[in-house]
Amino acid sequence: MNQQQDQLAALHEIRSIMDRSSRFISLSGLSGVAAGVSALLGAGAVQWYLLARGTDYARSLGDGEAGRFLLAAAGLVFLVALCSATYFTACRARRANHRVWDSRSERLLANLLIPLGAGGVFCAALLYHGLALLVAPAMLVFYGCALFSASKYTLGEIRYLGLLEMGLGLAACFWVGYGLLAWTLGFGVLHVVYGLVMYYRHER
């Protein structure tokens, strides 16, 4: 009996070593929390701006000035989320004596950035053809695809976040007037919840 337990323990250890060698496991849950909080703040700033102008999300997309404000807010949120993800992930990697940049992180970024890049071009095409109401849903769908694609090179829970983002984006395609709400839920609330779950599961 003890021999069987030792063999099972050895198999689990071998599997764990193989998993660590093929996956980037230093991704920090705090980066998800920071990204979610920045998205919630950005959405709050957009809502304040729309109320101050006496308009709503759907009508604002036809206004050049309001549209530029929404794009600037989204760009700033993306920049803050990227910087926070880099910072918290680097901190976690240093604590665990892991390298931040290696073949695993290269594969992770490649599988993340290719769908994101395609999504960015697609969103630009939507704006070019005057279909701005579909931009927020498209952002969620392509972001979910990017997370799903990258999940095989990092923590497995990323896959479920990607599926939730895709589902929310697809639903928002049919209720385009609620694009800002869907964007807030996807990039804000889901990120905070995911980040907290990942932090307590892997970092505490």
Secondary structure, 3 states (H helix, E strand, C coil): CHHHHHHHHHHHHHHHHHHHHHCCCCCCHHHHHHHHHHHHHHHHHHHHHHHHHCCCHHHHCCCHHHHHHHHHHHHHHHHHHHHHHHHHHHHHHHHCCCCCCCHHHHHHHHHHHHHHHHHHHHHHHHHHCCCHHHHHHHHHHHHHHHHHHHHHHCCCHHHHHHHHHHHHHHHHCCCHHHHHHHHHHHHHHHHHHHHHHHHHHHCC
